[in-house]
Amino acid sequence: MTIGVGGTTAEEALGRLRNMLGGVEPITLNEYRMRIGNAQMRMRHLGLEAIFLNAGSNLEYFTGVRWSPSERMVGAILPASGDIEYLAPAFEEGTIRDFMAVEGAVNSWQEHESPYRLLFSCLRRMGIGPNPGARPTIGLCSSLPFFMFDGLRMLDPGYAFTDAGAVTGYCRQRKSAAEIALMQRAKDMTLEVHRAAASILREGISSTEVAEFIHQAHRKVGALGSTFCIVLFGQASAFPHGVKHPQALKRGDMVLIDTGCRVHSYLSDITRSYVFGEPDERQRALWAFEKEAQLVAFAAAQLGTRCEEVDAAARDALEACGLGPDYQLPGLPHRTGHGIGLDIHESPYLVRGDQTPIEVGMCFSNEPMICVPGEFGIRLEDHFYMSEAGPRWFTEPSHSVDDPFGLAR
């Protein structure tokens, strides 16, 4: 089918969408407890006596508390043995208790008091204090702002600090069946939104109008809206994350739409590229190169393979087509993929230098984008997860440049 011949209005397209949220459940208390147990086992293996989980996705992953980071220290102390405890401003204690899936004591500080001093006081009460000739090692959340780290180390030199990512990242990289199910639903919802967005395209429509439709469509399928939305036409599609000015759609333009939503905090992130009208030969050829590179990357992502090898496979495929080499344009200007879960970009990454062996439960985007400055860009982005039998697609990749959603089959 040729994109741009359907004549569907936004109202008609929204009317065809249905709520898809039913049948999936949020993460259970038992799973949160299992996560804490896994983290504590890892901490003991690494010699960490506790970690501080700062407000953000790490705090949510282990406790269920969804809290945006700010200048106020909010988080949780997870000891290598024992119960988790929370740290929060006194006026937020009720809200923290309302959010928590894992119960724990809330240690609160007033606005004029030092949360750093309170944290050290809690650690000592937990039996984690400096000893003659030995400093306890405390893992700090990778996202903790520098000013908080600096305040802690200046206040009490009796503790050694390290990046808690060796614990938090290790646990989060390996998704459970429940996490994969939540991402599967989010991605299914976003793919339906992509199909609907393609159906409303018409000559002269603005990129901002399409983006607004996508927000409405995500709400119609059961999400709170789009977590992000990039809509690019023509030459603007050669900029991976867009340009500041909206565009009006013309016949022959490459269309690039990258969007996602959230289901019980787990994310989708899918990109589709196709031509409005009839593709020319150059667009067809480069679209085919992009699809081939995506399939090559998928095939390379086998259990035990290092993440960087997947990136190398995609780059080799594009170089064989006369693109690149390396990051040179026309070609692929960024990594081949990223992890995903509670954050849109998580470790590990499909990029040179990431030597993480691929394991069961890991989830990745696969998006070896081709950018041709001054002409167009093509990004086909689907995600896959690692099963015991190897990689499995969350969403079926684009079928062809003429029929990207496989509607004519």
C-alpha positions as CSV (number, residue, x, y, z in Angstrom):
1,M,0.0,0.0,0.0
2,T,1.2,3.6,-0.6
3,I,1.2,5.8,2.5
4,G,-1.1,8.8,1.9
5,V,-4.0,7.3,-0.1
6,G,-6.3,6.3,2.7
7,G,-7.9,9.6,3.4
8,T,-8.6,8.8,7.0
9,T,-9.5,11.6,9.3
10,A,-8.0,11.9,12.8
11,E,-11.4,11.4,14.3
12,E,-12.0,8.2,12.3
13,A,-8.6,6.9,13.2
14,L,-9.1,7.5,16.9
15,G,-12.5,5.9,16.7
16,R,-10.9,2.6,15.5
17,L,-8.6,2.4,18.4
18,R,-9.5,0.4,21.5
19,N,-8.2,0.4,25.1
20,M,-5.5,-2.3,25.2
21,L,-4.5,-2.0,28.9
22,G,-6.6,-4.9,30.3
23,G,-5.0,-8.2,31.3
24,V,-1.6,-6.9,32.5
25,E,-0.7,-6.5,36.1
26,P,1.8,-4.3,37.8
27,I,4.9,-5.7,39.5
28,T,3.9,-7.7,42.6
29,L,5.2,-7.4,46.2
30,N,6.9,-10.9,45.9
31,E,8.9,-9.7,42.9
32,Y,10.0,-6.5,44.7
33,R,11.2,-8.7,47.6
34,M,13.0,-11.0,45.1
35,R,14.8,-8.0,43.6
36,I,15.9,-6.9,47.0
37,G,17.2,-10.4,47.8
38,N,19.1,-10.5,44.5
39,A,20.6,-7.1,45.2
40,Q,21.7,-8.0,48.7
41,M,23.3,-11.2,47.5
42,R,25.2,-9.1,44.9
43,M,26.2,-6.6,47.5
44,R,27.7,-9.3,49.8
45,H,29.6,-10.7,46.8
46,L,31.1,-7.3,46.0
47,G,31.8,-6.3,49.6
48,L,29.3,-3.5,49.9
49,E,27.7,-3.0,53.2
50,A,24.8,-0.9,52.0
51,I,23.6,1.1,48.9
52,F,21.6,4.3,48.8
53,L,18.9,4.3,46.2
54,N,18.2,7.8,45.0
55,A,14.9,9.1,43.9
56,G,14.3,7.9,40.3
57,S,14.1,4.6,38.5
58,N,16.4,2.7,40.8
59,L,14.3,3.5,43.8
60,E,11.2,2.5,41.9
61,Y,12.7,-0.8,40.7
62,F,13.4,-2.0,44.3
63,T,10.6,-0.4,46.3
64,G,7.8,0.7,44.0
65,V,8.2,4.3,45.1
66,R,8.0,6.5,41.9
67,W,9.6,9.8,42.9
68,S,11.3,12.4,40.7
69,P,14.7,13.5,41.9
70,S,15.2,17.0,43.1
71,E,17.5,19.1,45.3
72,R,15.9,17.4,48.3
73,M,17.4,14.0,49.2
74,V,14.8,11.3,48.9
75,G,15.6,7.6,48.7
76,A,16.2,4.3,50.5
77,I,19.0,2.6,52.3
78,L,19.4,-1.0,51.4
79,P,21.8,-2.8,53.7
80,A,23.5,-6.0,52.6
81,S,21.6,-7.8,55.3
82,G,18.4,-6.6,56.9
83,D,15.4,-4.5,56.0
84,I,15.2,-1.5,53.7
85,E,14.6,2.0,55.2
86,Y,13.6,5.2,53.6
87,L,15.0,8.7,53.8
88,A,12.7,11.7,53.1
89,P,11.7,15.2,54.1
90,A,9.3,15.1,57.0
91,F,6.6,16.8,55.1
92,E,6.7,14.1,52.4
93,E,6.5,11.1,54.8
94,G,2.8,10.5,54.1
95,T,3.3,10.5,50.4
96,I,6.3,8.2,50.6
97,R,4.2,5.7,52.6
98,D,1.4,5.9,50.1
99,F,3.7,5.1,47.2
100,M,5.8,2.3,48.8
101,A,5.2,-1.3,47.7
102,V,7.9,-2.5,50.1
103,E,7.2,-1.4,53.7
104,G,10.0,0.1,55.7
105,A,10.8,2.7,58.3
106,V,10.8,6.3,57.1
107,N,13.6,8.4,58.5
108,S,12.7,12.1,58.0
109,W,14.5,15.4,58.2
110,Q,13.2,18.9,58.6
111,E,14.0,21.5,56.0
112,H,16.8,23.1,58.0
113,E,18.4,19.8,58.9
114,S,21.1,17.8,57.0
115,P,19.8,14.6,55.2
116,Y,23.5,13.6,54.9
117,R,23.9,13.5,58.7
118,L,20.6,11.6,59.0
119,L,21.8,9.0,56.5
120,F,25.0,8.4,58.4
121,S,23.0,8.2,61.6
122,C,20.8,5.5,60.1
123,L,23.8,3.5,58.8
124,R,25.4,3.5,62.3
125,R,22.1,2.4,63.9
126,M,22.0,-0.5,61.3
127,G,25.5,-1.5,62.6
128,I,27.3,-0.1,59.5
129,G,29.9,2.3,61.0
130,P,33.6,3.0,60.7
131,N,36.0,0.6,62.4
132,P,39.6,1.2,63.3
133,G,41.6,0.6,60.2
134,A,38.5,-0.1,58.0
135,R,36.0,2.0,56.3
136,P,32.6,0.5,55.3
137,T,32.0,0.7,51.6
138,I,28.6,2.3,50.6
139,G,27.3,2.1,47.1
140,L,25.7,5.4,45.9
141,C,23.1,5.4,43.2
142,S,24.6,6.2,39.8
143,S,22.1,9.0,39.3
144,L,22.9,10.7,42.6
145,P,23.8,14.4,41.9
146,F,27.5,15.3,42.6
147,F,26.5,17.9,45.2
148,M,24.9,15.2,47.3
149,F,28.0,12.9,47.0
150,D,30.2,15.8,47.8
151,G,28.1,16.6,50.9
152,L,28.4,13.0,52.1
153,R,32.1,12.6,51.6
154,M,32.9,16.0,53.2
155,L,30.7,15.3,56.3
156,D,32.1,11.9,57.3
157,P,35.4,10.6,55.9
158,G,34.9,7.3,57.8
159,Y,33.0,5.8,54.9
160,A,34.2,4.7,51.4
161,F,31.8,5.3,48.5
162,T,31.5,3.5,45.2
163,D,29.1,3.4,42.3
164,A,26.1,1.2,43.1
165,G,25.6,0.5,39.4
166,A,27.5,-2.7,39.9
167,V,24.4,-3.8,41.9
168,T,21.5,-1.9,40.5
169,G,22.5,-2.2,36.9
170,Y,23.3,-5.8,37.2
171,C,19.9,-6.6,38.7
172,R,18.0,-4.4,36.2
173,Q,19.6,-5.7,33.1
174,R,18.0,-9.1,33.5
175,K,14.3,-8.6,33.1
176,S,11.8,-11.0,34.6
177,A,8.8,-12.5,32.7
178,A,6.6,-9.9,34.4
179,E,8.7,-7.0,33.1
180,I,8.8,-8.4,29.6
181,A,5.0,-8.8,29.6
182,L,4.6,-5.2,30.6
183,M,6.9,-4.0,27.9
184,Q,5.2,-6.3,25.4
185,R,1.9,-4.6,26.0
186,A,3.4,-1.1,25.9
187,K,5.0,-1.9,22.5
188,D,1.8,-3.5,21.1
189,M,0.0,-0.3,22.0
190,T,2.6,1.9,20.4
191,L,2.6,-0.1,17.2
192,E,-1.2,0.3,16.9
193,V,-0.7,4.1,17.4
194,H,2.0,4.0,14.6
195,R,-0.5,2.4,12.2
196,A,-3.1,4.9,13.1
197,A,-0.7,7.8,12.6
198,A,0.2,6.6,9.1
199,S,-3.4,6.5,8.1
200,I,-4.1,10.2,8.8
201,L,-1.2,11.6,6.7
202,R,-2.1,14.0,4.0
203,E,-0.3,16.6,2.0
204,G,0.3,19.8,4.1
205,I,-0.3,18.2,7.5
206,S,2.2,19.5,10.1
207,S,4.5,17.5,12.2
208,T,3.1,19.1,15.3
209,E,-0.4,18.0,14.3
210,V,0.7,14.4,13.8
211,A,2.5,14.5,17.2
212,E,-0.7,15.7,18.9
213,F,-2.7,12.9,17.2
214,I,-0.1,10.4,18.6
215,H,-0.6,11.7,22.1
216,Q,-4.3,11.3,21.8
217,A,-4.0,7.9,20.2
218,H,-1.8,6.7,23.1
219,R,-4.4,7.8,25.5
220,K,-7.1,6.0,23.5
221,V,-5.2,2.7,23.7
222,G,-4.9,3.0,27.4
223,A,-1.7,4.9,28.2
224,L,-1.5,8.3,29.9
225,G,-0.2,9.7,26.6
226,S,3.1,9.6,24.8
227,T,6.2,9.5,27.0
228,F,7.9,11.2,24.0
229,C,7.2,11.8,20.3
230,I,9.4,12.8,17.4
231,V,7.8,13.4,14.0
232,L,10.0,14.4,11.1
233,F,9.5,15.0,7.4
234,G,11.9,15.2,4.5
235,Q,15.3,16.6,5.2
236,A,14.5,16.9,8.9
237,S,14.4,13.1,9.1
238,A,18.2,13.1,8.8
239,F,18.5,14.6,12.3
240,P,18.2,11.6,14.7
241,H,16.3,13.5,17.4
242,G,14.8,16.2,15.3
243,V,14.8,19.9,14.6
244,K,13.2,22.8,16.5
245,H,10.9,23.9,13.6
246,P,7.8,22.0,12.6
247,Q,7.5,20.8,9.0
248,A,4.7,20.5,6.5
249,L,4.4,17.1,4.7
250,K,5.0,16.9,0.9
251,R,4.7,14.1,-1.6
252,G,7.9,12.1,-1.7
253,D,9.0,13.1,1.8
254,M,10.5,10.5,4.0
255,V,8.5,10.3,7.2
256,L,10.2,9.3,10.5
257,I,8.1,8.8,13.6
258,D,9.7,7.8,16.9
259,T,7.4,7.4,19.9
260,G,6.5,5.4,23.0
261,C,4.3,5.1,26.0
262,R,4.4,3.6,29.5
263,V,2.5,0.6,31.0
264,H,2.8,0.3,34.8
265,S,6.1,2.2,34.5
266,Y,7.6,0.0,31.7
267,L,8.3,1.7,28.4
268,S,7.9,1.3,24.6
269,D,10.1,3.0,22.0
270,I,9.4,2.2,18.3
271,T,10.4,4.1,15.2
272,R,8.9,3.7,11.7
273,S,10.2,5.3,8.5
274,Y,8.4,5.3,5.2
275,V,7.7,7.6,2.2
276,F,4.6,9.7,1.8
277,G,3.6,8.8,-1.7
278,E,5.7,6.7,-4.1
279,P,9.4,6.1,-3.0
280,D,12.1,6.9,-5.5
281,E,14.9,4.4,-6.2
282,R,17.3,6.0,-3.8
283,Q,14.8,5.9,-1.0
284,R,14.0,2.3,-1.8
285,A,17.7,1.3,-1.8
286,L,18.6,2.9,1.4
287,W,15.5,1.7,3.2
288,A,16.5,-1.8,2.1
289,F,20.0,-1.3,3.5
290,E,18.5,-0.1,6.8
291,K,16.2,-3.2,7.1
292,E,19.2,-5.5,6.3
293,A,21.3,-3.9,9.0
294,Q,18.5,-4.3,11.5
295,L,18.2,-8.0,10.7
296,V,21.9,-8.6,10.8
297,A,22.1,-7.0,14.2
298,F,19.2,-9.2,15.4
299,A,21.0,-12.3,14.1
300,A,24.2,-11.3,15.8
301,A,22.6,-10.9,19.2
302,Q,23.1,-14.4,20.6
303,L,23.6,-15.6,24.2
304,G,27.2,-15.0,25.2
305,T,27.9,-12.6,22.4
306,R,29.4,-9.3,23.6
307,C,27.1,-6.2,23.1
308,E,29.7,-4.5,21.0
309,E,29.7,-7.4,18.5
310,V,26.1,-6.6,17.6
311,D,27.0,-3.0,16.8
312,A,30.0,-4.2,14.8
313,A,27.8,-6.5,12.7
314,A,25.3,-3.7,11.9
315,R,28.1,-1.4,10.9
316,D,29.8,-4.0,8.7
317,A,26.5,-4.6,6.9
318,L,26.1,-0.9,6.2
319,E,29.7,-0.5,5.1
320,A,29.2,-3.4,2.6
321,C,26.4,-1.2,1.1
322,G,28.8,1.7,0.7
323,L,27.8,3.6,3.8
324,G,30.1,4.9,6.5
325,P,32.5,3.6,7.5
326,D,32.3,3.8,11.2
327,Y,30.3,6.9,12.3
328,Q,30.8,8.8,9.0
329,L,27.8,10.0,7.0
330,P,26.0,9.0,5.0
331,G,25.8,6.1,7.5
332,L,25.1,5.3,11.1
333,P,26.0,8.2,13.4
334,H,25.1,6.5,16.8
335,R,25.1,3.2,18.6
336,T,23.0,0.3,17.2
337,G,20.8,0.0,20.3
338,H,20.2,0.5,24.0
339,G,18.7,-1.4,26.9
340,I,15.1,-0.5,28.0
341,G,12.9,-1.0,30.9
342,L,11.9,1.6,33.5
343,D,14.2,4.0,31.6
344,I,14.0,4.6,27.9
345,H,17.8,4.2,27.7
346,E,19.3,1.6,30.1
347,S,22.5,-0.4,30.2
348,P,23.8,-2.5,28.5
349,Y,24.2,-0.8,25.2
350,L,24.9,-2.2,21.7
351,V,27.9,0.0,21.1
352,R,31.7,-0.4,20.7
353,G,33.3,-0.8,24.0
354,D,30.4,-2.4,25.8
355,Q,31.8,-5.9,26.4
356,T,28.8,-7.1,28.5
357,P,27.9,-10.7,27.5
358,I,24.3,-10.9,26.3
359,E,22.2,-13.0,28.8
360,V,18.7,-14.3,29.2
361,G,16.3,-11.4,30.1
362,M,18.2,-8.6,28.6
363,C,16.2,-6.3,26.4
364,F,17.5,-4.0,23.6
365,S,16.4,-1.6,20.9
366,N,17.7,-2.4,17.4
367,E,18.0,0.8,15.4
368,P,21.0,1.2,13.1
369,M,19.8,4.4,11.6
370,I,21.0,5.7,8.2
371,C,21.4,9.5,8.0
372,V,21.9,11.2,4.6
373,P,22.5,14.9,5.4
374,G,20.5,17.2,3.2
375,E,18.3,14.4,1.9
376,F,16.6,12.2,4.6
377,G,17.1,9.7,7.3
378,I,15.8,6.2,7.9
379,R,15.4,4.6,11.3
380,L,13.7,1.3,11.8
381,E,13.5,0.7,15.5
382,D,12.1,-2.5,17.1
383,H,13.1,-4.1,20.4
384,F,14.0,-7.6,21.2
385,Y,14.4,-9.6,24.4
386,M,16.7,-12.6,25.1
387,S,15.0,-15.9,25.7
388,E,16.8,-19.1,26.5
389,A,16.6,-19.9,22.8
390,G,18.0,-16.6,21.7
391,P,16.6,-13.2,20.6
392,R,12.8,-12.7,20.2
393,W,11.2,-9.6,18.7
394,F,8.7,-7.6,20.8
395,T,7.3,-6.2,17.6
396,E,7.5,-7.5,14.0
397,P,9.9,-5.3,12.0
398,S,8.6,-3.2,9.1
399,H,7.6,-5.3,6.2
400,S,8.6,-3.1,3.2
401,V,9.0,0.5,2.3
402,D,5.7,0.3,0.3
403,D,3.9,-1.6,3.0
404,P,5.6,-0.9,6.3
405,F,2.9,-2.3,8.5
406,G,2.3,-5.5,6.4
407,L,-1.3,-4.5,5.8
408,A,-1.4,-5.8,2.2
409,R,-0.3,-9.3,3.1
